[in-house]
Amino acid sequence: MWKTILRRILLMIPQVLILSVLIFILAKMMPGDPFSGLIQPGTDPAQIEMLREKAGLYDPWYTQYFRWLVNALQGDFGASYQYKIPVANLISERAMNTIWLSLLTVILTYAIALPLGVLSGRYQNSKFDKAVVVYNFFSFAVPSFVFALIILFFFGYRLGWFPTLGSVSPDVEPGTIAYLWSRAYHLILPAITSALLATAVTIQYLRSEVIDLKSSDFVRTARAKGVPTKKIFTRHIFRNASLPIASMAGYEITGLLGGSVVIERIFGFPGMGNLFITSITQRDYSVVTALILIYGLATLFGTLISDIIMSAIDPRIRVQ
């Protein structure tokens, strides 16, 4: 197990370096620069040029990259030209919102998908199975932004059950129980929306695996020995059917960080996804490059998490 983890971590080092180079080059290829938005009809061009030269934008690209990489390794991603604060502080303020949203979404996703997938596969062709298949096709086919807008309009505006903007009510005092409840209350609707959209793949994989395993040799042997049906499904079929789900668990967890861009934008949730879109539109390159790097690192760690989960569930696949 530990050899597998160490080997994966060592393989991540060159991947991170290549990722950082690609991110930096792509950021430099974007049109404009952080000072383009400052240009107004009465702006002195010499002043803009002085700001660009002071920021090192005219240095060779490899000099700028090396400077950016050294600072990034020290946790210094520069300052946000839009918010006028360090990028690390800006992202840390938004990161916890996204992490809590992603965590609640993962819990709700598996709480919905696992029982639906197992029961749908167990009672194949029943009315329950057909209802699950219809729900699965619907959640897979509907675009995420359309579904989110429908949920927001119906439960937020029409019924008024949930807040429609922000992560906490502005009139509550931080550190109180009311403040914690307000933060949790603001998470519910975007988390449920994201979870309903994320269940399709898990349900489909689990349903297909359960249907295939019901006719496998080890299941027939267990039935011949008189093993109860409930025990067969919980301890034999589900354990083997969960292998594909476990292999995707890390990717789904990290994918929610990127997928939260749409959800956070529609629900006005102040997380990293919303910050990412805002930074792109305002050409805040220091924030954009830092967020893309974080998303890339999250994807690499998602691969590591999937490998660890797979090794824990099925020791036969461990790399010795």
C-alpha positions as CSV (number, residue, x, y, z in Angstrom):
1,M,0.0,0.0,0.0
2,W,2.7,2.5,1.1
3,K,4.8,1.6,-1.9
4,T,1.9,2.3,-4.2
5,I,1.2,5.7,-2.6
6,L,4.9,6.7,-2.7
7,R,5.3,5.7,-6.4
8,R,2.2,7.7,-7.3
9,I,3.5,10.8,-5.5
10,L,6.9,10.6,-7.2
11,L,5.1,10.3,-10.6
12,M,3.2,13.5,-9.8
13,I,6.3,15.7,-9.5
14,P,7.1,15.9,-13.3
15,Q,3.3,16.1,-14.0
16,V,3.1,19.1,-11.7
17,L,6.0,20.8,-13.5
18,I,4.6,20.2,-16.9
19,L,1.2,21.4,-15.7
20,S,2.7,24.7,-14.3
21,V,4.5,25.4,-17.6
22,L,1.3,24.9,-19.7
23,I,-0.7,27.0,-17.3
24,F,1.7,29.9,-17.4
25,I,2.1,29.8,-21.2
26,L,-1.7,29.6,-21.8
27,A,-2.2,32.5,-19.4
28,K,0.3,34.6,-21.3
29,M,-1.5,33.8,-24.6
30,M,-4.8,35.3,-23.3
31,P,-5.7,38.6,-24.9
32,G,-4.9,41.7,-23.0
33,D,-3.2,42.0,-19.6
34,P,-4.2,42.9,-16.1
35,F,-3.8,46.6,-16.9
36,S,-5.9,46.6,-20.0
37,G,-9.0,47.4,-18.0
38,L,-7.4,50.6,-16.7
39,I,-7.2,52.1,-20.1
40,Q,-9.8,54.9,-20.4
41,P,-10.1,57.8,-22.9
42,G,-8.2,60.1,-20.5
43,T,-5.6,57.6,-19.3
44,D,-2.0,58.4,-19.9
45,P,-0.4,55.5,-22.0
46,A,2.9,56.2,-20.4
47,Q,1.5,55.4,-17.0
48,I,0.1,52.1,-18.2
49,E,3.4,51.2,-19.7
50,M,5.2,52.1,-16.5
51,L,2.9,49.7,-14.6
52,R,3.5,46.9,-17.1
53,E,7.2,47.4,-16.8
54,K,7.1,47.5,-13.0
55,A,5.1,44.2,-13.0
56,G,7.8,42.5,-15.2
57,L,5.5,41.9,-18.1
58,Y,8.2,42.8,-20.6
59,D,10.7,40.3,-19.2
60,P,11.4,37.0,-21.2
61,W,8.7,34.4,-20.6
62,Y,11.1,32.0,-19.0
63,T,12.2,34.7,-16.5
64,Q,8.6,35.5,-15.7
65,Y,7.8,31.7,-15.3
66,F,10.8,31.1,-13.0
67,R,9.8,34.0,-10.9
68,W,6.2,32.9,-10.7
69,L,7.2,29.3,-9.9
70,V,9.6,30.2,-7.1
71,N,7.0,32.5,-5.5
72,A,4.2,29.9,-6.0
73,L,6.3,27.3,-4.1
74,Q,6.5,29.7,-1.2
75,G,2.7,30.2,-1.3
76,D,3.0,33.6,-3.0
77,F,0.8,33.8,-6.1
78,G,1.1,37.6,-6.3
79,A,-1.6,40.1,-5.7
80,S,-5.0,40.3,-7.3
81,Y,-5.2,43.4,-9.6
82,Q,-9.0,43.5,-9.1
83,Y,-9.4,43.0,-5.4
84,K,-6.0,44.6,-4.3
85,I,-5.2,41.8,-1.9
86,P,-2.8,38.8,-2.0
87,V,-4.1,35.9,-4.2
88,A,-3.5,33.3,-1.5
89,N,-5.7,35.3,0.9
90,L,-8.4,35.8,-1.7
91,I,-8.5,32.1,-2.6
92,S,-8.4,30.9,1.0
93,E,-11.5,33.0,1.7
94,R,-13.4,31.3,-1.1
95,A,-11.8,27.8,-0.8
96,M,-13.7,26.8,2.4
97,N,-17.0,27.6,0.8
98,T,-16.2,25.4,-2.2
99,I,-14.8,22.6,0.0
100,W,-17.9,22.5,2.2
101,L,-20.2,22.6,-0.9
102,S,-18.2,19.8,-2.5
103,L,-18.2,17.7,0.6
104,L,-22.0,17.9,1.1
105,T,-22.5,17.2,-2.6
106,V,-20.4,14.0,-2.4
107,I,-22.3,12.8,0.7
108,L,-25.7,13.5,-1.0
109,T,-24.5,12.0,-4.3
110,Y,-23.6,8.6,-2.8
111,A,-26.6,8.6,-0.4
112,I,-28.9,8.9,-3.5
113,A,-26.9,6.9,-6.1
114,L,-25.8,3.8,-4.1
115,P,-29.3,2.6,-2.9
116,L,-30.9,3.5,-6.3
117,G,-28.2,1.7,-8.3
118,V,-28.3,-1.5,-6.1
119,L,-32.1,-1.7,-5.9
120,S,-32.6,-0.9,-9.6
121,G,-30.2,-3.7,-10.6
122,R,-31.7,-6.1,-8.0
123,Y,-35.3,-5.6,-9.2
124,Q,-34.5,-5.3,-12.9
125,N,-37.4,-4.4,-15.2
126,S,-39.7,-3.6,-12.3
127,K,-41.6,-0.4,-12.0
128,F,-39.0,0.9,-9.6
129,D,-36.2,0.1,-12.0
130,K,-38.0,1.8,-14.9
131,A,-38.5,4.9,-12.8
132,V,-34.8,5.0,-11.9
133,V,-33.9,4.6,-15.5
134,V,-36.1,7.5,-16.5
135,Y,-34.7,9.7,-13.7
136,N,-31.1,8.7,-14.7
137,F,-31.7,9.6,-18.4
138,F,-33.2,12.9,-17.3
139,S,-30.4,13.9,-15.0
140,F,-27.8,12.9,-17.6
141,A,-29.5,14.7,-20.5
142,V,-30.5,18.0,-19.0
143,P,-27.7,20.6,-19.1
144,S,-26.5,21.5,-15.6
145,F,-27.2,25.2,-16.0
146,V,-30.8,24.6,-17.1
147,F,-31.5,22.2,-14.3
148,A,-29.9,24.6,-11.8
149,L,-32.0,27.5,-13.0
150,I,-35.2,25.4,-12.8
151,I,-34.3,24.4,-9.2
152,L,-33.4,27.9,-8.2
153,F,-36.6,29.4,-9.7
154,F,-38.9,26.8,-8.2
155,F,-37.5,26.3,-4.7
156,G,-35.8,29.6,-4.3
157,Y,-38.1,32.2,-5.9
158,R,-41.5,30.6,-6.3
159,L,-41.7,28.6,-3.0
160,G,-39.1,30.7,-1.1
161,W,-37.9,27.7,0.8
162,F,-34.2,28.4,0.4
163,P,-32.0,31.5,-0.1
164,T,-31.1,32.4,-3.6
165,L,-27.8,34.2,-3.1
166,G,-24.6,34.2,-1.0
167,S,-23.2,31.8,1.5
168,V,-24.6,33.4,4.7
169,S,-27.2,35.9,5.7
170,P,-25.6,39.4,6.2
171,D,-27.6,40.1,9.4
172,V,-26.1,37.2,11.5
173,E,-23.1,37.5,13.8
174,P,-20.1,35.3,13.0
175,G,-19.3,32.6,15.6
176,T,-22.9,32.1,16.7
177,I,-25.2,29.1,16.2
178,A,-27.4,31.3,14.0
179,Y,-24.3,32.0,11.8
180,L,-23.5,28.3,11.4
181,W,-27.1,27.4,10.6
182,S,-27.2,30.2,8.0
183,R,-24.1,28.8,6.3
184,A,-25.5,25.3,6.3
185,Y,-28.9,26.6,5.1
186,H,-27.3,28.3,2.1
187,L,-25.5,25.1,1.2
188,I,-28.5,22.9,1.0
189,L,-30.0,23.9,-2.4
190,P,-26.8,24.2,-4.5
191,A,-25.6,20.9,-2.9
192,I,-28.8,19.0,-3.7
193,T,-28.8,20.4,-7.2
194,S,-25.2,19.4,-7.8
195,A,-25.8,15.9,-6.3
196,L,-28.8,15.2,-8.4
197,L,-26.8,16.0,-11.5
198,A,-23.8,13.9,-10.4
199,T,-25.8,10.7,-9.6
200,A,-26.3,9.6,-13.2
201,V,-22.9,7.9,-13.9
202,T,-22.8,6.2,-10.5
203,I,-26.3,4.8,-10.8
204,Q,-25.7,3.5,-14.3
205,Y,-22.4,1.8,-13.4
206,L,-23.7,0.3,-10.2
207,R,-27.0,-0.9,-11.9
208,S,-25.1,-2.6,-14.8
209,E,-22.6,-4.3,-12.4
210,V,-25.3,-5.6,-10.2
211,I,-27.3,-7.0,-13.1
212,D,-24.1,-8.7,-14.5
213,L,-23.1,-10.1,-11.1
214,K,-26.5,-11.6,-10.3
215,S,-25.8,-14.4,-12.8
216,S,-22.1,-14.9,-11.9
217,D,-20.7,-18.2,-10.7
218,F,-19.9,-17.1,-7.2
219,V,-23.4,-15.8,-6.7
220,R,-24.9,-19.1,-7.9
221,T,-22.6,-21.0,-5.5
222,A,-23.6,-18.8,-2.6
223,R,-27.3,-19.4,-3.4
224,A,-26.6,-23.2,-3.6
225,K,-25.1,-23.0,-0.1
226,G,-28.2,-21.4,1.3
227,V,-26.8,-17.9,1.8
228,P,-29.6,-15.4,2.4
229,T,-30.4,-13.2,-0.5
230,K,-29.9,-10.0,1.5
231,K,-26.4,-11.2,2.5
232,I,-25.6,-12.1,-1.1
233,F,-26.4,-8.6,-2.2
234,T,-24.7,-6.7,0.7
235,R,-21.5,-8.7,1.1
236,H,-20.9,-10.3,-2.3
237,I,-22.6,-8.5,-5.1
238,F,-22.2,-4.9,-3.8
239,R,-18.6,-5.4,-2.8
240,N,-17.7,-6.4,-6.3
241,A,-20.0,-4.0,-8.0
242,S,-18.5,-1.1,-6.1
243,L,-15.1,-1.5,-7.7
244,P,-15.8,0.7,-10.7
245,I,-17.5,3.3,-8.4
246,A,-14.4,3.3,-6.2
247,S,-12.1,3.8,-9.1
248,M,-14.1,7.0,-10.0
249,A,-14.5,8.3,-6.4
250,G,-11.4,10.4,-6.4
251,Y,-12.2,11.9,-9.8
252,E,-15.7,12.7,-8.8
253,I,-14.6,14.4,-5.6
254,T,-12.1,16.6,-7.5
255,G,-14.4,17.0,-10.4
256,L,-16.9,18.7,-8.1
257,L,-14.4,21.5,-7.6
258,G,-14.5,22.3,-11.3
259,G,-18.1,21.4,-11.7
260,S,-19.0,23.9,-9.0
261,V,-18.2,26.7,-11.4
262,V,-21.7,26.5,-12.9
263,I,-23.5,25.9,-9.7
264,E,-21.7,28.6,-7.8
265,R,-22.3,31.1,-10.6
266,I,-26.0,30.4,-10.9
267,F,-26.6,30.4,-7.1
268,G,-24.3,33.4,-6.5
269,F,-22.3,31.3,-4.1
270,P,-18.9,32.9,-3.3
271,G,-16.6,30.0,-3.9
272,M,-13.6,29.3,-6.1
273,G,-15.7,28.6,-9.2
274,N,-17.5,31.9,-9.1
275,L,-14.1,33.6,-8.4
276,F,-12.6,31.8,-11.4
277,I,-15.2,33.1,-13.9
278,T,-15.0,36.6,-12.5
279,S,-11.2,36.6,-12.7
280,I,-11.3,35.5,-16.3
281,T,-13.8,38.2,-17.4
282,Q,-11.7,40.9,-15.5
283,R,-8.3,39.5,-16.8
284,D,-7.0,39.0,-13.3
285,Y,-4.2,36.7,-14.5
286,S,-2.6,36.1,-11.1
287,V,-5.9,34.7,-9.8
288,V,-6.6,32.7,-12.9
289,T,-3.2,31.0,-13.0
290,A,-3.4,30.2,-9.3
291,L,-6.9,28.7,-9.6
292,I,-6.0,26.6,-12.7
293,L,-3.0,25.3,-10.9
294,I,-5.1,24.4,-7.9
295,Y,-7.6,22.6,-10.1
296,G,-4.8,20.7,-11.8
297,L,-3.3,19.6,-8.5
298,A,-6.7,18.6,-7.3
299,T,-7.1,16.3,-10.4
300,L,-3.7,14.7,-9.7
301,F,-4.6,14.1,-6.1
302,G,-8.0,12.7,-7.2
303,T,-6.1,10.1,-9.2
304,L,-4.0,9.3,-6.1
305,I,-7.2,9.0,-4.0
306,S,-8.8,6.7,-6.6
307,D,-5.7,4.4,-6.6
308,I,-5.7,4.3,-2.8
309,I,-9.4,3.4,-2.6
310,M,-9.0,0.7,-5.2
311,S,-6.0,-0.7,-3.4
312,A,-7.9,-0.8,-0.1
313,I,-11.0,-2.5,-1.6
314,D,-9.2,-4.9,-3.9
315,P,-5.6,-5.8,-2.7
316,R,-5.0,-7.8,-5.9
317,I,-4.4,-4.6,-7.9
318,R,-1.8,-3.2,-5.6
319,V,1.5,-2.5,-7.2
320,Q,4.2,-4.4,-5.4
